[in-house]
Amino acid sequence: MLPHEVKLGDLFQFDAAWYPVKHMVPGECSSRVLHFDARAPYVTTQAEIVARPIPAPA
C-alpha cells in the first residue's frame, strides 16, 4: 500500500514479528510516520507490504 492508504490497525512486519499501527502523523513529501507499541516509529515513503485484519462477520 502507498503511505496515504495505510490505516490504523494495519500490520507491518519487522524482524519476523507483526506490529499494528497505533498512531500515525503526516511526514514530509507525502510520507507518514507510523507509531507502534514496543517498537520505534517508522517512516513510510513508498509502497509497502502490509496485512490488514479482516473484520469478523456480523
Disulfide bonds with the S-S distance in Angstrom:
none
